[in-house]
Amino acid sequence: MTVFTVTAGENQEQTTESSENKTERGSGSGKGTGSPKTGDDSPLLLWILLMAGSLMAILGILVVRHKKNKED
């Protein structure tokens, strides 16, 4: 834990505590996931399917080119 002390003015003092490398964890009751919120709610399955479709298209193009070059 890191403690920061900020002095503002002559006699006013404010102390702020900051914990580094600390993640929020559940209390053992199984309610928390232990991972921080990122704000990213994009559908992961959609991106995986798009990537798989692109990979299949690239492989299809490579196979067709290979067969075409083999015939020549």
N, C-alpha and C positions, 0 to 999 in steps of 0.2 A: 504494500500500500504506500502511496506517495502522498505526502501532506504538503499543500501549498499555503503559504501565509502571505496575504496581501495587506499592505499598509497604505491606507488612503487618508491623506490629511496628516495632522499632527498626532492625535491620540486615538484615532479610530483604527481598529484592526479586525480583519475578517479572515477566518480560516476555512479553507475548502479542502475536503478530502476526496481523493480520486483513487480508485482501485484499478490498476493496470492488469491486463491478462486475466481478468475475472469474467467468467461466463455465468449467465443465469442458469441455474439448475433447479430441477424439481426437488421437493422435500422428501423424495423417496416414495411418494404415494402414487407415482406413475402418471401424474397429471402433466408435467412439463416434458418437453422434448430435449432440452439441453442445448438447443441451437438458437442463435439470435435471429430476430426478425430482420429480413433484408428489404422488404417492401416489393419484392419481385413475385408477382402472382401470375406469371406467364404459364400457359399450359405446356408442361414439359413433354408430354406425349406427342403433341403436335410437332414440336421441333425434332424429336427423335424420328418420327415418321417421315418428315421432310428430308432429313439427312439420309435415311435408308433409301428413300425413293431416288434421291440424287445419286447415291452410290450405285444403285442398280442401273440407272440411266448411263452413267459413265462406263460401267462394266459392259453394258450392251453395246455402246459405241465402240469400245475397244475390241470386242469379239467380232463385230461386223467388219471393222477395219482389218483385223487379223485374217479373217476368211477372204476378204477381198484381195489382200496382198498375196495370200497363198495361191489364189487362182491365177494370178499374173505371172 
